[in-house]
């Protein structure tokens, strides 16, 4: 087998969770253990308590630790992966060695319903500032259209069709797939790559 550190979540990332994860990542870096990220997060915890407990500071430390880790990083999206939580858990933007997803998973900036409500509020405020009376029917249509678009664009099938990951896998095959890619990662480190020294011949 191979040494591997596993970081998983089942909900928002709290300040304490982010601080713990950043320390754990540094420990794996020192012991040269690969990192496996299991996504099921709505992002970072929001609210007064989280802000007072340093969610920005600890969240930044976690993202910095993930970005600077040189050990192999493998990502598996098993549930939701939203917002900054996607980056903190080594999403596509932080270039993991491999990234897979389960068929039921979702990846987006935020949930469709939440995005629809945000856009509704922004549109309503804009209309009021322009001296217009907000039209409830139009606001409903904007909210529904936004929610529907994000829901469709957050599915695992939508993402894998655009090569945002290395493939969808059956949850029952997760152990075998992860074992294989860990083997690939450690084998790659044992091989020395030699740069081409004789140029490129044009034919």
DARA-V691649 format. One record per pair of residues at least 24 apart in sequence whose C-alpha atoms are under 6 Angstrom apart, sorted by the first residue. I is the first residue (numbers start at 1). J is the second residue. D is the distance in whole Angstrom. If there is no record, write none. Layout:
# DARA-V691649
((I;J;D) (I;J;D))
This chain:
# DARA-V691649
((3;33;5) (4;33;5) (4;34;5) (4;35;6) (5;35;5) (6;35;6) (6;36;5) (7;37;5) (8;37;6) (8;38;4) (9;40;6) (10;40;5) (10;41;6) (11;41;5) (11;42;6) (12;41;5) (12;42;5) (12;43;5) (12;44;5) (12;45;5) (13;44;5) (13;45;6) (14;45;5) (15;55;4) (15;58;6) (18;58;6) (18;59;5) (18;62;6) (19;58;5) (22;62;4) (22;65;6) (34;71;5) (34;72;5) (34;73;6) (35;73;5) (36;74;5) (36;75;6) (37;75;5) (37;89;6) (38;76;5) (38;77;6) (39;77;5) (39;78;6) (39;81;6) (40;79;4) (40;80;5) (40;81;6) (41;80;5) (41;81;5) (42;82;5) (43;82;5) (43;83;5) (43;84;6) (43;85;4) (44;85;6) (63;88;5) (73;97;6) (74;98;5) (74;99;6) (75;99;5) (76;100;5) (76;101;5) (77;101;5) (78;102;5) (78;105;6) (79;105;4) (80;105;6) (80;106;5) (81;107;5) (82;107;6) (82;108;5) (82;109;5) (82;110;5) (83;109;4) (83;110;6) (99;165;5) (99;166;5) (100;165;6) (100;166;5) (100;167;5) (100;168;6) (101;168;5) (102;168;6) (102;169;6) (103;156;6) (105;156;5) (106;154;5) (106;155;5) (106;156;6) (107;154;5) (108;154;5) (112;147;4) (112;150;5) (112;151;5) (113;147;5) (116;143;4) (116;146;5) (116;147;5) (117;143;6))
